[in-house]
Amino acid sequence: MYGLGVAKGMLTTVKHLVRPPVTVQFPDETRPIPKRARTNLVWFVERCTGCSTCAQACPDGCILVQTQPREDGSFLVERYEIDFRLCMYCALCVEACPYEAIQVGGPYNDVVTDPNQLYRDKPKLIELANDYLQKNDWLYPNGQPAVPQTIHPADQRQHH
C-alpha cells in the first residue's frame, strides 16, 4: 500500500511536469473571471429603495445607508457608502438585497496606493457603476438591461 501511494503521487507530479504552464502575463493578459465570482461590489442607485437590508446583512458593518422619507412613502437615499477596507467580499449583502441594487461583478484588479480610497461614497459608487455598465454593454451583472446611473433632480434638491 505504501509503495502504491508513492507511485500515484509521482505519476501526478510527472503529469504536471509535461503540461504547459498556466501562467498569465498580468496586466498584459487577464484570465477570464466567472460572472458570479466574488469580486468588487457594484451598487446601482436606480435599483436601490433605501431599505438597508444590505447593511443589516453585512457581518463586517462596512455598508452605511442613510435615508429620509419622501412624501409618497418611499425613501430618499441620502448617503450610501461602502468601506472596502473592511469588506470580506462574502456577498451576503448581495443575497439580502431584494431589488438586486448591489451585485458582485466589479473589477477584481482595483488596486490603490492609499487605503482611504477604498472608502467609497455615493458619488464614487455611482461613477464605478457607470464605468462597469459602459464596459459591459449596459447590462447589469445579472444580465438584465441597465440604464445610466444618476441622482434624480428631485433627490438633489432635497439633499442640498
DSSP file with accessible surface (Angstrom, degrees, kcal/mol):
  #  RESIDUE AA STRUCTURE BP1 BP2  ACC     N-H-->O    O-->H-N    N-H-->O    O-->H-N    TCO  KAPPA ALPHA  PHI   PSI    X-CA   Y-CA   Z-CA
    1    1 A M     >        0   0  204      0, 0.0     4,-1.9     0, 0.0     5,-0.2   0.000 360.0 360.0 360.0 -43.2    0.0    0.0    0.0
    2    2 A Y  H  >  +     0   0  200      1,-0.2     4,-1.8     2,-0.2     5,-0.2   0.932 360.0  46.3 -63.1 -45.1    2.8    2.4    0.9
    3    3 A G  H  > S+     0   0   52      1,-0.2     4,-2.2     2,-0.2    -1,-0.2   0.864 110.0  54.4 -66.6 -34.9    4.6    1.9   -2.3
    4    4 A L  H  > S+     0   0  101      2,-0.2     4,-2.3     1,-0.2    -1,-0.2   0.908 107.2  50.9 -66.4 -40.6    1.4    2.3   -4.4
    5    5 A G  H  X S+     0   0   43     -4,-1.9     4,-2.1     2,-0.2    -2,-0.2   0.907 110.5  48.3 -64.0 -41.2    0.6    5.6   -2.8
    6    6 A V  H  X S+     0   0   72     -4,-1.8     4,-2.6     2,-0.2     5,-0.2   0.920 110.7  51.7 -65.5 -41.1    4.1    7.0   -3.6
    7    7 A A  H  X S+     0   0   57     -4,-2.2     4,-2.3     1,-0.2    -2,-0.2   0.917 109.5  49.5 -62.5 -42.4    3.8    5.8   -7.2
    8    8 A K  H  X S+     0   0  136     -4,-2.3     4,-2.1     1,-0.2    -1,-0.2   0.917 111.9  49.1 -63.7 -41.0    0.4    7.5   -7.6
    9    9 A G  H  X S+     0   0   37     -4,-2.1     4,-2.0     1,-0.2    -2,-0.2   0.907 111.3  48.3 -64.6 -42.7    1.9   10.7   -6.2
   10   10 A M  H  X S+     0   0  110     -4,-2.6     4,-2.5     2,-0.2    -1,-0.2   0.873 108.7  54.7 -66.2 -36.2    4.9   10.6   -8.5
   11   11 A L  H  X S+     0   0  100     -4,-2.3     4,-2.3     2,-0.2    -2,-0.2   0.918 107.8  49.6 -62.8 -42.4    2.6    9.9  -11.5
   12   12 A T  H  X S+     0   0   73     -4,-2.1     4,-1.9     2,-0.2    -2,-0.2   0.917 110.5  50.7 -62.5 -41.3    0.7   13.0  -10.7
   13   13 A T  H  X S+     0   0   73     -4,-2.0     4,-1.6     1,-0.2    -2,-0.2   0.929 109.7  49.4 -62.3 -44.3    3.9   15.0  -10.5
   14   14 A V  H  X S+     0   0   77     -4,-2.5     4,-1.4     1,-0.2    -1,-0.2   0.903 107.4  55.3 -64.0 -40.0    5.1   13.7  -13.9
   15   15 A K  H  X S+     0   0  116     -4,-2.3     4,-0.7     1,-0.2     3,-0.2   0.915 110.0  46.1 -58.5 -42.3    1.8   14.6  -15.5
   16   16 A H  H  < S+     0   0  111     -4,-1.9    -1,-0.2     1,-0.2    -2,-0.2   0.781 105.9  60.5 -74.5 -24.6    2.2   18.2  -14.2
   17   17 A L  H  < S+     0   0  132     -4,-1.6    -1,-0.2     1,-0.2    -2,-0.2   0.840 107.4  44.4 -69.9 -31.8    5.8   18.4  -15.4
   18   18 A V  H  < S+     0   0  117     -4,-1.4    -1,-0.2    -3,-0.2    -2,-0.2   0.579  93.9  96.3 -92.7  -7.7    4.8   17.8  -19.0
   19   19 A R  S  < S-     0   0  147     -4,-0.7     3,-0.1    -3,-0.2    -3,-0.0  -0.490  84.7-105.0 -75.9 151.3    1.9   20.2  -19.1
   20   20 A P        -     0   0  107      0, 0.0    -1,-0.1     0, 0.0    -2,-0.1  -0.421  48.2 -92.6 -70.0 151.9    2.4   23.7  -20.5
   21   21 A P        -     0   0  115      0, 0.0    -4,-0.0     0, 0.0    -5,-0.0  -0.269  22.0-146.0 -65.6 153.9    2.5   26.4  -17.8
   22   22 A V        +     0   0  135     -3,-0.1    -3,-0.0     2,-0.1     0, 0.0   0.260  49.8 139.7-102.9  11.8   -0.7   28.1  -16.8
   23   23 A T        -     0   0  103      1,-0.1     2,-0.5     2,-0.0     0, 0.0  -0.276  39.2-154.3 -63.2 136.1    1.0   31.4  -16.1
   24   24 A V        -     0   0   54      5,-0.1     2,-1.9     7,-0.0     7,-0.1  -0.948  17.2-130.4-111.5 132.2   -0.8   34.6  -17.3
   25   25 A Q    >>  -     0   0  113     -2,-0.5     4,-2.3     2,-0.1     3,-0.7  -0.541  41.7-137.8 -84.5  78.1    1.3   37.7  -18.0
   26   26 A F  T 34 S+     0   0  108     -2,-1.9     4,-0.1     1,-0.3    -2,-0.0  -0.521  76.1  19.3 -75.7 138.4   -0.8   40.1  -16.0
   27   27 A P  T 34 S+     0   0   94      0, 0.0    -1,-0.3     0, 0.0    -2,-0.1  -0.961 126.2  52.1 -94.6   1.5   -1.6   43.0  -16.7
   28   28 A D  T <4 S+     0   0  149     -3,-0.7     2,-0.4     1,-0.1    -2,-0.2   0.881 122.8  28.9 -65.7 -37.3   -1.0   42.4  -20.5
   29   29 A E  S  < S-     0   0  106     -4,-2.3     2,-0.4     2,-0.0    -1,-0.1  -0.940  73.5-161.1-119.2 146.7   -3.2   39.3  -20.3
   30   30 A T        -     0   0   87     -2,-0.4    -5,-0.1    -4,-0.1     3,-0.0  -0.979  18.1-126.4-127.0 143.0   -6.1   38.7  -18.0
   31   31 A R        -     0   0  152     -2,-0.4     2,-0.2     1,-0.1    -7,-0.0  -0.554  38.7 -95.0 -82.8 150.6   -7.6   35.4  -17.2
   32   32 A P        -     0   0  122      0, 0.0    -1,-0.1     0, 0.0     0, 0.0  -0.456  37.5-150.5 -67.3 134.1  -11.4   35.0  -17.6
   33   33 A I        -     0   0   55     -2,-0.2     4,-0.0    -3,-0.0    -3,-0.0  -0.909  21.7-112.2-105.8 129.9  -13.3   35.6  -14.4
   34   34 A P    >   -     0   0   91      0, 0.0     3,-1.8     0, 0.0    -1,-0.0  -0.263  25.6-119.0 -59.3 147.3  -16.6   33.8  -13.9
   35   35 A K  T 3  S+     0   0  175      1,-0.3    -2,-0.0     3,-0.0    69,-0.0   0.841 112.7  45.3 -57.9 -35.7  -19.6   36.0  -13.9
   36   36 A R  T 3  S+     0   0  188      2,-0.1    -1,-0.3    69,-0.0    69,-0.1   0.198  82.1 133.8 -97.9  18.2  -20.6   35.1  -10.4
   37   37 A A    <   -     0   0   27     -3,-1.8     2,-2.1     1,-0.1    -4,-0.0  -0.343  68.9-110.3 -65.1 149.0  -17.1   35.5   -8.9
   38   38 A R        +     0   0  157     66,-0.1    -1,-0.1    67,-0.1     3,-0.1  -0.472  66.8 140.4 -83.1  72.2  -16.9   37.4   -5.6
   39   39 A T        -     0   0   20     -2,-2.1    69,-0.1     1,-0.3    67,-0.1  -0.108  60.9 -35.1 -92.8-160.7  -15.2   40.4   -7.0
   40   40 A N        -     0   0   14     67,-0.6    66,-2.7    66,-0.3    65,-1.5  -0.150  67.7-109.0 -57.7 155.2  -15.9   44.0   -6.0
   41   41 A L  E     -A  104   0A  11     63,-0.2     2,-0.5    64,-0.2    63,-0.2  -0.602  24.9-155.4 -85.6 144.2  -19.4   45.1   -5.3
   42   42 A V  E     -A  103   0A   7     61,-3.1    61,-2.6    -2,-0.3     2,-0.5  -0.991   6.1-157.3-121.9 125.8  -21.3   47.3   -7.7
   43   43 A W  E     -A  102   0A   2     -2,-0.5     2,-0.7    82,-0.3    59,-0.2  -0.898   1.1-157.2-107.8 130.3  -24.1   49.4   -6.3
   44   44 A F    >>  -     0   0    0     57,-3.5     3,-1.4    -2,-0.5     4,-0.8  -0.906   3.8-164.6-111.4 107.9  -26.9   50.7   -8.7
   45   45 A V  G >4 S+     0   0   20     -2,-0.7     3,-0.5     1,-0.3    -1,-0.1   0.825  86.8  63.6 -61.7 -32.1  -28.6   53.7   -7.4
   46   46 A E  G 34 S+     0   0   61      1,-0.2    -1,-0.3   101,-0.1    55,-0.1   0.760 109.0  40.4 -65.5 -24.6  -31.5   53.3   -9.8
   47   47 A R  G <4 S+     0   0   54     -3,-1.4     2,-0.3    54,-0.2    -1,-0.2   0.580  92.8 103.7 -97.6 -13.3  -32.5   50.0   -8.3
   48   48 A C    <<  -     0   0   28     -4,-0.8    29,-0.2    -3,-0.5    -5,-0.0  -0.556  40.5-179.5 -81.1 131.5  -32.0   51.0   -4.6
   49   49 A T        -     0   0   55     -2,-0.3    26,-0.5    27,-0.1    -1,-0.1   0.441  48.3-114.3-103.5  -5.4  -35.0   51.7   -2.5
   50   50 A G  S    S+     0   0    5     24,-0.1    26,-0.1    27,-0.1    17,-0.1   0.696  71.0 138.2  80.8  20.7  -33.1   52.5    0.7
   51   51 A C        -     0   0   50      1,-0.1    14,-0.0    24,-0.1    -1,-0.0   0.707  52.5-145.5 -72.2 -19.5  -34.4   49.5    2.6
   52   52 A S     >  +     0   0   33      1,-0.1     4,-1.8     3,-0.1     5,-0.1   0.675  55.3 134.7  61.5  25.3  -30.9   48.9    4.1
   53   53 A T  H  > S+     0   0   42      1,-0.2     4,-1.9     2,-0.2     5,-0.1   0.840  71.1  58.7 -67.6 -27.7  -31.2   45.1    4.2
   54   54 A C  H  > S+     0   0    9      2,-0.2     4,-1.2     1,-0.2    -1,-0.2   0.927 106.4  46.3 -64.6 -43.8  -27.7   45.0    2.7
   55   55 A A  H  4 S+     0   0   27      1,-0.2     8,-0.2     2,-0.2    -1,-0.2   0.876 112.6  50.3 -66.6 -36.4  -26.3   47.0    5.6
   56   56 A Q  H  < S+     0   0  147     -4,-1.8    -1,-0.2     1,-0.2    -2,-0.2   0.841 111.3  48.6 -70.1 -32.4  -28.2   44.7    8.1
   57   57 A A  H  < S+     0   0   35     -4,-1.9    -1,-0.2    -5,-0.1    -2,-0.2   0.687  85.8 103.8 -81.1 -17.3  -26.8   41.6    6.4
   58   58 A C    ><  -     0   0   19     -4,-1.2     3,-0.6    -3,-0.2     5,-0.1  -0.505  54.5-163.4 -72.4 116.7  -23.2   42.7    6.3
   59   59 A P  T 3  S+     0   0   72      0, 0.0    -1,-0.2     0, 0.0    -4,-0.0   0.765  90.2  49.3 -71.5 -21.3  -21.3   40.9    9.1
   60   60 A D  T 3  S-     0   0   62     -3,-0.0    -2,-0.1     0, 0.0    -3,-0.0   0.587 101.9-130.7 -91.2 -14.2  -18.4   43.5    8.9
   61   61 A G    <   +     0   0   55     -3,-0.6    -6,-0.1    -6,-0.2    26,-0.1   0.854  61.5 137.8  68.0  35.3  -20.6   46.6    9.1
   62   62 A C        +     0   0    8     24,-0.1    21,-2.6    20,-0.1     2,-0.5   0.461  46.3  81.1 -95.1   1.1  -18.9   48.1    6.1
   63   63 A I  E     -B   82   0B  14     19,-0.2     2,-0.5    -8,-0.2    19,-0.2  -0.919  57.7-169.0-110.9 129.5  -22.1   49.4    4.4
   64   64 A L  E     -B   81   0B  64     17,-2.8    17,-2.4    -2,-0.5     2,-0.4  -0.974   5.2-179.1-117.3 125.5  -23.8   52.7    5.6
   65   65 A V  E     -B   80   0B  28     -2,-0.5     2,-0.5    15,-0.2    15,-0.2  -0.992   1.9-179.1-125.2 124.2  -27.3   53.6    4.4
   66   66 A Q  E     +B   79   0B  78     13,-2.6    13,-2.0    -2,-0.4    12,-1.6  -0.991  12.6 176.4-123.9 123.6  -28.9   56.9    5.4
   67   67 A T  E     -B   77   0B  47     -2,-0.5    10,-0.2    10,-0.2   -17,-0.0  -0.784  21.0-155.2-123.7 167.2  -32.4   57.6    4.2
   68   68 A Q  E     -B   76   0B  78      8,-1.8     8,-3.3    -2,-0.3     2,-0.1  -0.994  31.2-110.6-139.7 134.9  -35.1   60.2    4.5
   69   69 A P  E     -B   75   0B  95      0, 0.0     6,-0.2     0, 0.0     2,-0.2  -0.401  29.4-146.6 -68.1 142.2  -38.8   59.5    3.9
   70   70 A R    >   -     0   0   69      4,-3.0     3,-1.3    -2,-0.1     0, 0.0  -0.559  28.2-104.4 -97.3 171.3  -40.4   61.1    0.9
   71   71 A E  T 3  S+     0   0  202      1,-0.3    -1,-0.1    -2,-0.2     4,-0.0   0.815 119.1  57.2 -66.0 -31.1  -44.0   62.4    0.7
   72   72 A D  T 3  S-     0   0  123      1,-0.1    -1,-0.3     2,-0.0     3,-0.1   0.439 121.3-103.8 -82.7   1.5  -45.0   59.4   -1.5
   73   73 A G  S <  S+     0   0   59     -3,-1.3    -2,-0.1     1,-0.3    -1,-0.1   0.277  87.0 112.0  97.6 -13.0  -43.9   56.9    1.2
   74   74 A S        -     0   0   41     -5,-0.1    -4,-3.0     1,-0.1     2,-0.4  -0.245  67.7-106.4 -82.7-179.5  -40.6   55.9   -0.5
   75   75 A F  E     -B   69   0B  89    -26,-0.5     2,-0.6    -6,-0.2   -24,-0.1  -0.895  11.8-140.8-114.6 140.4  -37.2   56.7    0.8
   76   76 A L  E     -B   68   0B   1     -8,-3.3    -8,-1.8    -2,-0.4     2,-1.2  -0.874  21.4-137.3 -91.7 122.1  -34.6   59.1   -0.5
   77   77 A V  E     +B   67   0B   9     -2,-0.6   -10,-0.2   -10,-0.2     3,-0.1  -0.713  30.5 171.7 -82.6  98.1  -31.1   57.5   -0.2
   78   78 A E  E     +     0   0B  38    -12,-1.6     2,-0.4    -2,-1.2    -1,-0.2   0.902  66.8  17.1 -74.8 -44.6  -29.2   60.5    1.2
   79   79 A R  E     +B   66   0B  99    -13,-2.0   -13,-2.6    -3,-0.2     2,-0.3  -0.997  57.4 171.3-132.0 137.5  -26.0   58.5    1.9
   80   80 A Y  E     +B   65   0B   3     -2,-0.4     2,-0.4   -15,-0.2    45,-0.2  -0.927  17.4 167.4-142.4 116.7  -24.8   55.2    0.7
   81   81 A E  E     -B   64   0B  23    -17,-2.4   -17,-2.8    -2,-0.3     2,-0.4  -0.985  20.3-164.1-135.9 142.5  -21.2   54.3    1.5
   82   82 A I  E     -BC  63 120B   0     38,-2.3    38,-2.7    -2,-0.4     2,-1.0  -0.997  11.0-152.2-125.8 126.8  -19.1   51.1    1.4
   83   83 A D  E >>  - C   0 119B  16    -21,-2.6     3,-1.5    -2,-0.4     4,-1.1  -0.823  11.1-175.5 -98.2  96.3  -15.8   50.7    3.2
   84   84 A F  T 34 S+     0   0    8     34,-2.5    35,-0.2    -2,-1.0    -1,-0.1   0.576  76.6  75.0 -71.7  -7.3  -13.9   48.2    1.1
   85   85 A R  T 34 S+     0   0  110     33,-0.2    -1,-0.3     1,-0.2    34,-0.1   0.789 108.5  31.4 -69.1 -27.9  -11.1   48.3    3.7
   86   86 A L  T <4 S+     0   0   92     -3,-1.5    -2,-0.2   -24,-0.1    -1,-0.2   0.673  94.1 110.6 -99.4 -23.1  -13.4   46.2    5.9
   87   87 A C     <  -     0   0   20     -4,-1.1    -5,-0.0     1,-0.1    -3,-0.0  -0.278  44.2-169.5 -62.4 134.3  -15.3   44.2    3.3
   88   88 A M        -     0   0  104     -2,-0.0    -1,-0.1     0, 0.0    -4,-0.0   0.254  40.6-121.2-106.1  10.2  -14.5   40.5    3.2
   89   89 A Y        +     0   0   71      1,-0.1    -2,-0.1    -5,-0.0    -5,-0.0   0.858  62.8 145.3  56.8  42.3  -16.4   40.0   -0.1
   90   90 A C        -     0   0   30      1,-0.0    -1,-0.1     4,-0.0   -52,-0.0   0.664  51.6-139.6 -81.8 -18.8  -18.8   37.4    1.3
   91   91 A A     >  +     0   0   11      1,-0.1     4,-1.8     3,-0.1     5,-0.1   0.666  61.2 131.7  67.0  20.3  -21.7   38.7   -0.8
   92   92 A L  H  > S+     0   0   73      1,-0.2     4,-1.8     2,-0.2     5,-0.1   0.856  72.0  55.9 -67.3 -31.6  -24.2   38.4    2.0
   93   93 A C  H  > S+     0   0    8      2,-0.2     4,-1.6     1,-0.2    -1,-0.2   0.886 105.2  52.3 -65.3 -36.6  -25.4   41.9    1.1
   94   94 A V  H  4 S+     0   0   24      1,-0.2    -2,-0.2     2,-0.2    -1,-0.2   0.920 110.7  46.5 -65.2 -44.2  -26.0   40.8   -2.5
   95   95 A E  H  < S+     0   0  144     -4,-1.8    -1,-0.2     1,-0.2    -2,-0.2   0.835 112.4  51.5 -67.7 -31.5  -28.1   37.9   -1.3
   96   96 A A  H  < S+     0   0   37     -4,-1.8    -1,-0.2    -5,-0.1    -2,-0.2   0.790  84.8  97.0 -77.9 -26.8  -30.1   40.1    1.1
   97   97 A C    ><  -     0   0   17     -4,-1.6     3,-0.8     1,-0.2   -49,-0.0  -0.479  56.1-164.2 -71.3 116.5  -31.0   42.8   -1.4
   98   98 A P  T 3  S+     0   0   80      0, 0.0    -1,-0.2     0, 0.0    -4,-0.0   0.697  88.7  44.4 -74.0 -15.9  -34.5   42.1   -2.7
   99   99 A Y  T 3  S-     0   0  120    -52,-0.0    -2,-0.1     3,-0.0     0, 0.0   0.307 105.4-121.1-110.2   6.1  -34.1   44.5   -5.7
  100  100 A E    <   +     0   0   75     -3,-0.8    42,-0.1    -6,-0.2   -52,-0.1   0.865  63.4 144.7  53.6  40.9  -30.6   43.5   -6.8
  101  101 A A        +     0   0    3    -54,-0.2   -57,-3.5     1,-0.2     2,-0.5   0.746  66.5  46.2 -78.2 -24.2  -29.3   47.0   -6.2
  102  102 A I  E    S+A   43   0A   2    -59,-0.2     2,-0.3    -9,-0.2   -59,-0.2  -0.984  76.2 166.3-120.8 126.8  -26.0   45.7   -5.1
  103  103 A Q  E     -A   42   0A  11    -61,-2.6   -61,-3.1    -2,-0.5     3,-0.2  -0.961  35.5-114.0-137.6 155.1  -24.3   43.0   -7.1
  104  104 A V  E    S+A   41   0A  12     -2,-0.3   -63,-0.2   -63,-0.2   -64,-0.1  -0.602  75.1  90.5 -84.3 151.6  -21.0   41.3   -7.5
  105  105 A G        +     0   0   17    -65,-1.5   -64,-0.2    -2,-0.2    -1,-0.2   0.408  48.2 132.1 141.1   3.1  -19.1   41.8  -10.7
  106  106 A G  S    S-     0   0    7    -66,-2.7   -66,-0.3    -3,-0.2   -64,-0.1  -0.045  70.2 -58.1 -71.0-177.1  -16.9   44.9  -10.2
  107  107 A P        -     0   0   57      0, 0.0   -67,-0.6     0, 0.0     3,-0.4  -0.342  37.2-159.5 -67.0 140.9  -13.3   45.0  -11.2
  108  108 A Y  S    S+     0   0   91      1,-0.2    -2,-0.0   -69,-0.1   -70,-0.0   0.563  88.6  60.7 -94.1 -10.2  -11.0   42.5   -9.5
  109  109 A N        +     0   0   81      2,-0.1     2,-1.6     1,-0.0    -1,-0.2  -0.143  64.7 142.8-108.5  38.7   -7.9   44.5  -10.1
  110  110 A D        +     0   0   49     -3,-0.4     2,-0.4    -4,-0.0    -4,-0.0  -0.599  26.1 169.3 -82.0  86.5   -9.0   47.5   -8.2
  111  111 A V        +     0   0  128     -2,-1.6     2,-0.3     2,-0.0    -2,-0.1  -0.858  10.2 176.3-109.1 133.7   -5.6   48.5   -6.7
  112  112 A V        -     0   0   41     -2,-0.4     6,-0.0     1,-0.1    -2,-0.0  -0.932  29.7-146.1-130.7 156.2   -4.9   51.7   -4.8
  113  113 A T  S    S+     0   0  143     -2,-0.3    -1,-0.1     1,-0.2     3,-0.1   0.698  91.0  59.2 -92.5 -21.6   -1.9   53.0   -3.0
  114  114 A D  S >  S-     0   0   66      1,-0.1     3,-2.1     2,-0.0     4,-0.3  -0.926  72.2-152.8-109.5 114.7   -3.9   54.9   -0.4
  115  115 A P  G >  S+     0   0   78      0, 0.0     3,-1.9     0, 0.0     4,-0.2   0.785  91.9  70.5 -58.4 -24.3   -6.2   52.7    1.6
  116  116 A N  G >  S+     0   0   99      1,-0.3     3,-1.4     2,-0.2   -31,-0.1   0.746  85.2  68.4 -65.9 -20.6   -8.5   55.7    2.2
  117  117 A Q  G <  S+     0   0  102     -3,-2.1    -1,-0.3     1,-0.2   -33,-0.1   0.619  85.9  70.1 -71.4 -11.8   -9.5   55.5   -1.5
  118  118 A L  G <  S+     0   0   37     -3,-1.9   -34,-2.5    -4,-0.3     2,-0.8   0.526  77.6  87.9 -82.9  -5.5  -11.2   52.2   -0.6
  119  119 A Y  E <   -C   83   0B  89     -3,-1.4     2,-0.5   -36,-0.2   -36,-0.2  -0.857  68.9-169.1 -91.6 112.3  -13.9   54.1    1.3
  120  120 A R  E     -C   82   0B   8    -38,-2.7   -38,-2.3    -2,-0.8     2,-0.1  -0.909   8.6-162.1-116.2 127.2  -16.4   54.9   -1.4
  121  121 A D     >  -     0   0   71     -2,-0.5     4,-2.7   -40,-0.2     5,-0.2  -0.278  43.4 -81.1 -94.8-177.3  -19.4   57.3   -1.0
  122  122 A K  H  > S+     0   0   22      1,-0.2     4,-2.4     2,-0.2     5,-0.2   0.908 126.3  47.2 -56.3 -50.2  -22.5   57.6   -3.1
  123  123 A P  H  > S+     0   0   77      0, 0.0     4,-2.3     0, 0.0    -1,-0.2   0.916 114.7  47.4 -60.7 -39.8  -21.0   59.7   -6.0
  124  124 A K  H  > S+     0   0   75      2,-0.2     4,-2.5     1,-0.2    -2,-0.2   0.906 111.6  50.4 -67.5 -39.3  -18.0   57.4   -6.3
  125  125 A L  H  X S+     0   0    2     -4,-2.7     4,-2.2   -45,-0.2   -82,-0.3   0.886 110.3  50.2 -65.9 -36.9  -20.2   54.3   -6.2
  126  126 A I  H  X S+     0   0   15     -4,-2.4     4,-2.5    -5,-0.2    23,-0.2   0.922 110.4  50.3 -65.9 -41.7  -22.3   55.8   -9.0
  127  127 A E  H  X S+     0   0   96     -4,-2.3     4,-2.3    -5,-0.2    -2,-0.2   0.930 111.3  48.0 -61.4 -44.3  -19.2   56.5  -11.0
  128  128 A L  H  X S+     0   0   39     -4,-2.5     4,-2.4     2,-0.2    -1,-0.2   0.888 110.8  51.7 -64.1 -38.7  -18.0   53.0  -10.6
  129  129 A A  H  X S+     0   0    0     -4,-2.2     4,-2.6     2,-0.2    -2,-0.2   0.922 110.3  48.0 -64.8 -42.8  -21.4   51.6  -11.6
  130  130 A N  H  X S+     0   0   35     -4,-2.5     4,-2.5     2,-0.2    -2,-0.2   0.898 110.7  51.6 -65.8 -38.1  -21.4   53.7  -14.7
  131  131 A D  H  X S+     0   0   58     -4,-2.3     4,-1.9    -5,-0.2    -2,-0.2   0.929 111.2  48.3 -61.0 -44.6  -17.9   52.6  -15.6
  132  132 A Y  H  X S+     0   0   36     -4,-2.4     4,-1.0     1,-0.2    -2,-0.2   0.937 112.4  47.9 -61.0 -46.8  -19.0   48.9  -15.1
  133  133 A L  H  <>S+     0   0    0     -4,-2.6     5,-3.0     1,-0.2     3,-0.5   0.888 109.7  52.3 -65.6 -38.8  -22.1   49.4  -17.3
  134  134 A Q  H ><5S+     0   0  121     -4,-2.5     3,-0.9     1,-0.2    -1,-0.2   0.906 111.3  47.1 -62.6 -40.1  -20.2   51.1  -20.1
  135  135 A K  H 3<5S+     0   0  168     -4,-1.9    -1,-0.2     1,-0.2    -2,-0.2   0.658 114.3  48.6 -74.9 -16.5  -17.6   48.3  -20.2
  136  136 A N  T ><5S-     0   0   63     -4,-1.0     3,-0.8    -3,-0.5    -1,-0.2  -0.115 117.7-100.3-119.7  34.9  -20.4   45.6  -20.2
  137  137 A D  T < 5S-     0   0  138     -3,-0.9    -3,-0.2     1,-0.2     9,-0.2   0.836  76.3 -61.7  55.0  36.9  -22.7   46.9  -22.9
  138  138 A W  T 3 <S+     0   0   87     -5,-3.0     8,-2.6     1,-0.2     2,-0.4   0.900 101.1 134.5  57.4  44.9  -25.2   48.4  -20.4
  139  139 A L  B <   -D  145   0C  71     -3,-0.8    -1,-0.2    -6,-0.4    -3,-0.1  -0.985  54.6-126.3-120.9 136.6  -26.0   45.1  -18.8
  140  140 A Y    >   -     0   0   13      4,-3.0     3,-2.6    -2,-0.4     6,-0.0  -0.327  37.0-101.5 -67.6 161.8  -26.2   44.5  -15.0
  141  141 A P  T 3  S+     0   0   22      0, 0.0    -1,-0.1     0, 0.0   -36,-0.0   0.820 125.0  60.0 -56.7 -26.8  -24.0   41.7  -13.7
  142  142 A N  T 3  S-     0   0   47    -42,-0.1    -2,-0.0     2,-0.1   -37,-0.0   0.463 121.9-107.8 -81.6   0.9  -27.2   39.6  -13.5
  143  143 A G  S <  S+     0   0   47     -3,-2.6    -1,-0.1     1,-0.3     3,-0.1   0.345  76.0 131.1  95.1  -6.2  -27.7   40.0  -17.3
  144  144 A Q        -     0   0   83      1,-0.1    -4,-3.0    -5,-0.1    -1,-0.3  -0.490  66.9 -96.6 -79.5 150.3  -30.6   42.4  -17.3
  145  145 A P  B     -D  139   0C 108      0, 0.0    -6,-0.2     0, 0.0     2,-0.2  -0.374  46.7-158.6 -65.1 146.1  -30.5   45.6  -19.4
  146  146 A A        -     0   0   17     -8,-2.6     3,-0.0    -9,-0.2     0, 0.0  -0.724  12.4-141.6-123.4 169.7  -29.4   48.7  -17.4
  147  147 A V        -     0   0   76     -2,-0.2  -101,-0.1     3,-0.0   -14,-0.1  -0.887  43.8 -80.3-124.3 158.3  -29.7   52.5  -17.6
  148  148 A P        -     0   0   75      0, 0.0     2,-0.5     0, 0.0   -18,-0.1  -0.340  50.3-117.8 -58.6 140.9  -27.0   55.1  -16.8
  149  149 A Q        +     0   0    2    -23,-0.2     2,-0.3   -22,-0.1   -19,-0.1  -0.707  47.4 158.0 -86.3 124.5  -26.9   55.6  -13.0
  150  150 A T        -     0   0   74     -2,-0.5     2,-0.6    -3,-0.0    -3,-0.0  -0.900  45.4-109.7-137.1 167.5  -27.8   59.2  -12.0
  151  151 A I        -     0   0   50     -2,-0.3     5,-0.1  -105,-0.0  -105,-0.0  -0.899  44.3-117.2 -98.1 124.7  -29.0   61.1   -9.0
  152  152 A H     >  -     0   0   90     -2,-0.6     4,-2.1     1,-0.1     3,-0.4  -0.342  15.4-125.4 -61.3 142.2  -32.6   62.3   -9.7
  153  153 A P  H  > S+     0   0   83      0, 0.0     4,-2.3     0, 0.0     5,-0.2   0.876 112.0  55.2 -57.3 -36.7  -33.0   66.1   -9.7
  154  154 A A  H  > S+     0   0   43      1,-0.2     4,-1.8     2,-0.2     5,-0.2   0.901 108.2  49.0 -63.7 -37.3  -35.7   65.8   -7.1
  155  155 A D  H  > S+     0   0   15     -3,-0.4     4,-1.9     1,-0.2    -1,-0.2   0.884 109.3  52.2 -69.0 -36.2  -33.3   64.0   -4.8
  156  156 A Q  H  X S+     0   0   89     -4,-2.1     4,-1.9     2,-0.2    -2,-0.2   0.914 108.6  50.5 -66.0 -41.5  -30.6   66.6   -5.4
  157  157 A R  H  < S+     0   0  182     -4,-2.3    -1,-0.2     1,-0.2    -2,-0.2   0.918 113.7  44.6 -63.3 -42.0  -33.0   69.4   -4.4
  158  158 A Q  H  < S+     0   0   88     -4,-1.8    -1,-0.2     1,-0.2    -2,-0.2   0.841 112.4  53.1 -70.2 -32.0  -34.0   67.7   -1.2
  159  159 A H  H  <        0   0   97     -4,-1.9    -1,-0.2    -5,-0.2    -2,-0.2   0.844 360.0 360.0 -74.3 -35.4  -30.4   66.8   -0.4
  160  160 A H     <        0   0  182     -4,-1.9    -4,-0.0    -5,-0.1    -3,-0.0  -0.299 360.0 360.0 -90.2 360.0  -29.0   70.3   -0.7
